[in-house]
């Protein structure tokens, strides 16, 4: 099945403007395909990241990985790492699967896990979700299996 779909809005473009700084990676190159290690079925390994030039007063970092062209209306969040200490300016390859520095922690990604989830389309003939799936996971899987769609919009008036 060919999936022609619009790209979800870049959520970062919708946020208030701020200063910027630089992020680089030995594993991910701008606009290039991911390495096999960053694909769910082939390694599911978080990429190496380094950053510099953060604004004065930075107290912690949040690392996010968003997929705007996942076949869902909301994109797909592969990774959200919160509260990295300000003195941490890099993560090694696979760092998401190891002990995190300071009080850093993962919030649930759209795949339902706490950590990095590599890129990959769903496999198999079943919908492949359970009651713990997020709406993005359901939408992602439905994109490959939907034969028709009916929509009814209600409104609220007070």
Number of C-alpha atoms within 10 A of each C-alpha: 6 6 8 8 12 12 15 16 13 14 11 9 8 8 8 6 8 7 7 10 10 9 13 14 16 11 16 15 11 8 6 7 9 15 14 15 18 23 17 15 13 13 15 19 21 24 21 17 18 14 14 12 11 16 11 6 7 10 12 14 17 13 13 14 16 17 17 18 16 23 24 22 18 20 22 25 20 22 25 21 21 16 17 21 17 13 11 13 15 16 19 15 17 16 18 22 13 9 9 16 14 11 10 15 18 19 14 17 23 22 23 15 15 18 23 28 25 22 20 13 12 15 10 6 9 10 18 13 12 9 5 10 14 17 15 21 27 17 20 23 21 17 21 17 13 10 7 5 5 4 5 4 4 6 4 4 4 2
